[in-house]
Amino acid sequence: MPVGGIANAPPSTIQIAVELKGVMTEHHKAVKNRKRDFEAHHQHVHNYSNLSIAGVVMIINAAPRFQSPLVGHLTEHRKPSELVRHRMNEMRAVTTRRGLDGYGVDAACAIVVSHDNVDSTLTRHFTEPPAPQIGDPLHYDAFIQRVCAEYTHRFLRR
């Protein structure tokens, strides 16, 4: 091991690859792009190795207002929960594979936050609906359990 940490070299194998994307409340069109990004991610990962685990995580902003650093104005949303539901439906539409012969991501997760980019003291993690609830396949706990189960099945039971 090199002095000071991990050697800088290409990985010898990739067993787990997770793509993380964010969607702000004001970016209604961007959610379709994130879905395409996730579809491309699992294709790339599984082209590298069918055994590799392709995970995706979408951070969804549910803030009723948002100050864009790019355009500088404050956007108000009358029904931010509807925007979150729309984004959750797009996440549910990402192809999910079941087994090594399938096609799609191996695990997916949606995390809902509220961040207005104005007052950071108001930033928080949403756990109430429309955020994924315990038992929902898009809940963070289900994501971690699925990644661990797939890892155990693919790499530890061989």
N, C-alpha and C positions, 0 to 999 in steps of 0.2 A: 504494500500500500504506500502510495506517495506521501511524503511529509505534507501535512496541511489539508488532507481530505481525499476526496474521490478523484481518481484519474479522469482526465478529459479524453474520452474515446467514444466511438460509436458503441451502442449497446450490443452485446453478443446475441441476445434474444430479447424479444418484447413479449411479456406474458399478459400484461394489463395496460391498456391505453384508454385514457379517459379524456374526452373532449368537453370543455366547459365553455358555455356561451351565456351571455346576458341579454335580456330584452327589457327595455324601459317601457313605461306605459305609453309614451308618445310614439313609439316606433311600431305602429300597427303593421306596416308592410314588412318589417324586418323579421317577423316571426316565421314567415315562409322561407326566408333565406336561412334562418337557423335550422329549420327542418332539413333543408337541402344539405347544409353543412354536416348535420348528424348522419344523414344517409351516406354522404361521401366518406365520412370518418370510418364507419363500420366497413365499407367496401375496401378502403385502404388498409385497415388493420387486418381484415381477413384475407386480403390478397397477400399480405406479408406472411401470415400464418393462420391457418384455419383454427388452430388451437388458441390463439391469442384472444383475450377477452376485450371486447369493445364496449366501453361504457360512455354514456352521455349525461351531462348535467346542464339544465337550463335554470339560470337565476332570473326570476320574473319580478319586475318592480311593480308593486301595487299602489304606489303613492298617488293620491288624488291630484297632486300638482307636481311639476318637475321643471327645474331650471336647467335648461340645456347650456352646457359650456360652449357649444358650437354656434348656436344662433342667438344666445343671450337673453331670450325672453322666457317668461314663466308660462307653462302650459297648464291649464286646468282641465281636469277630467271629471265629468258628471257621474260616470258609472265605472270607476276603476275595477270593481269586481267583475264586471262583464268582460273587460279587457283581459283580466287574468284568466277567466274561464275560456276565452278564445285561445289564449296561449297554451293553456292546459290541454285543450282539444287537439291543438297542433302537435303537442308532445305525445299525446296518445296515438297520433297518426304515424309517428315514426315507426318504421318496420322493426319488429322484435323477433329475433330468431329463437327457436326452441330446439336446442341440440346442434351438434356440429354439422349436420346436413342442411340446416336451415340457412336463411338469409336475413340479416338485420343486426341490430344492436343486441348485445347480451344483457345489458342492464341500463335502465334509464331513470332519471330522477328530476324532479322539479322542486326548486326551493323558492319560496315567495318572500320577498322583503318589501319594506316601504322605505324609500329614500328619496327625498325631494331635491337634494343637491342645494338646499338653502340653509336648513337648520339640521346639522348632524345629530343634535340631541333627540330628534324625532325618528331617527333611523332605527328600524326594528325588524326582527324576523317574524313573519306571519305564520301562525300555526292553525288559525281558524279557517273554515271554508271561505273562499274557494281553494285555499292551499290544500295539498294532498293530506289526507288523514291517515292515521295508522290503519293498515290493511290495504291501502291503495298501492298498486304496483309502482306508482311514481313517488311514493313517500321515501324519504332519505333512508330510513331503517330498512325498507324492502330492497332498496338499491344496494346497500352494504351487504345484506344477507345474500342477495343474488350473486354479487361479485365473489364473495367468500365461498359460496356453494359451487360456483363454476370453477373457481381456482382449485378447490379441493378435488373436484371431479376430474379436471383436466390435467393437473400437475402433481397432485399428491397421491393419487390412487393408481399410478401407472406402474 
